[in-house]
Amino acid sequence: MKRFALIGLLCAAASSWATSTINTTNQYSWGANIGWMNWRPDFTGDNSEGVIVGEFICSGYIYAANVGWINMGNGFTPSAIPTLHIQYSNTSATDFGVNYTLDPSQPGVGVLRGFAYGANIGWINFEPIGNPRVSLFTGTFSGYAYSANCGWINLNDSLGKVQTNQILMGVDSNGNGIADAWEYLYFGGLLAPGGQNSLSPNGNGMTLLQDYTDGVNPSTTDPASSGLRITVYTTTKPGGVTSNVTFTSTTARLYSIEVNTDLSQPLNWTDSGLSMFAPDAGTSTTRTVTQTSAIKRYYRAKTMRPLP
């Protein structure tokens, strides 16, 4: 998904749900005491679909020839939705799994935290010491998970790694383009029909669907986190060869900056030369843009959901 910040904002369509998101080539993690673990096994049967990575939770099964099936969570099975409809609580044998979350101090990555379970080895802990995570640019995993019975499991070994092709929206049971988990997180339940088109209560002038697309908290009125917009602009004179652009941001999204010398030509927006980048830590991002001399030039920040 892509969104823009200039004077106005645009919205794009939501992603769809699929089976396994794991890459068909890069699908293996390694543990010295457990061997290879296949995150997208190609067997037939109930557990053959492999792991799904969503923007709130993971689900599905890993297969290891030495220990059998390992459950990453059943959150997208109707009978096993997390208790709070958002993420696994990891407080019971019926509500466990690996959550996808964000750390403001780690821009450009999604953080994996929680527990997977194998009947033959017990719990596997995705915890801060091993810092298991996934790149929002490439989908490549890194870090380690820990099993008390099997030791450390490397998600990115020199001989193999795990990679997801997508980070999916997740269940959207009312078909409004917003993940159910997001609606439960901020509103305690699903939105009424058409509610995605309601103006955000944070007063930023955007709809709830636009807030979701931007990764914005609709319940805050803090200007630093209530909407995507350019907040500070400085440039050298004359000609504006070097310009600094500051805009509001969230580590849930990736960004680019585009330029145009004539707003009457909407097809003339081009990349500033920075390409897609991870934001700064915190709630705002500043980038320096270098261009040729011009009498006037306009800038806009574009936001994208990672790996849609």
QUIQUI-V592533 format. One record per run of one state. SS is the DSSP state (H for helix, E for strand, C for the rest). FROM is the first residue (numbers start at 1). LEN is the number of residues. Records with the same first field share a line. If there is no record, write none. Layout:
BEGIN
SS->FROM-LEN, FROM-LEN
END
This chain:
BEGIN
C->1-1, 6-16, 32-3, 39-12, 55-2, 65-3, 72-1, 74-4, 81-11, 93-2, 96-1, 102-7, 119-3, 127-6, 136-4, 143-1, 148-3, 155-1, 158-2, 165-3, 169-11, 188-7, 198-1, 200-7, 215-15, 236-6, 249-4, 261-5, 269-1, 272-5, 279-5, 291-7, 306-3
E->2-4, 22-10, 35-4, 51-4, 57-8, 68-4, 73-1, 92-1, 95-1, 97-5, 109-10, 122-5, 133-3, 140-3, 144-4, 151-4, 156-2, 160-5, 168-1, 199-1, 207-1, 230-6, 242-7, 253-8, 270-2, 277-2, 284-7, 298-8
H->78-3, 180-8, 195-3, 208-7, 266-3
END
